[in-house]
């Protein structure tokens, strides 16, 4: 499974935060060659996956009162 964020081929590479199609293909092929079941094709996906396993207090310290 390849996971990725926004792709806008016409604007990719212009510093707008989108991932280019070539970058996704490179990441996908590299992941397939490495035998990965899940491929995170851009930095946003890597950060999101890391955040999902973080302690809630790390994500929003103001929302959880100190014990």
MOJO-V928153 format. One record per residue. N is the residue number from 1. PSI is psi in whole degrees, 0 to 359 (NA if undefined). NEAR is the number of other C-alpha atoms within 10 Angstrom. D_LAST is the distance of its C-alpha to the last C-alpha in Angstrom with 1 decimal. Layout:
# MOJO-V928153
N/PSI/NEAR/D_LAST
N/PSI/NEAR/D_LAST
This chain:
# MOJO-V928153
1/129/11/39.4
2/126/16/39.3
3/138/14/36.4
4/165/17/36.8
5/219/14/36.0
6/137/12/38.6
7/125/16/42.2
8/90/13/44.8
9/323/12/47.8
10/334/10/49.6
11/351/13/46.8
12/141/17/45.2
13/2/12/45.5
14/18/10/45.6
15/25/8/42.1
16/5/9/40.8
17/356/15/38.0
18/155/19/40.0
19/137/23/40.8
20/154/18/44.6
21/318/15/46.3
22/323/11/47.6
23/319/13/44.1
24/316/20/43.0
25/317/13/46.2
26/314/12/45.7
27/318/17/42.1
28/312/20/43.3
29/319/12/46.3
30/319/14/44.3
31/320/18/41.8
32/315/15/44.7
33/327/9/46.5
34/355/10/43.4
35/22/10/43.1
36/143/13/39.7
37/334/9/38.8
38/131/12/36.5
39/121/21/37.4
40/108/21/35.2
41/351/22/37.9
42/167/20/36.1
43/326/13/33.1
44/319/17/31.4
45/320/15/31.4
46/314/14/30.1
47/319/11/27.2
48/315/12/26.4
49/319/12/26.6
50/321/10/24.2
51/328/13/21.7
52/333/10/22.0
53/5/8/20.6
54/158/11/17.8
55/133/10/14.1
56/324/12/13.3
57/330/12/10.9
58/321/10/14.1
59/315/12/16.3
60/79/9/14.8
61/331/11/11.8
62/341/9/12.6
63/344/9/12.4
64/117/11/8.8
65/146/7/6.4
66/143/7/3.8
67/NA/3/0.0
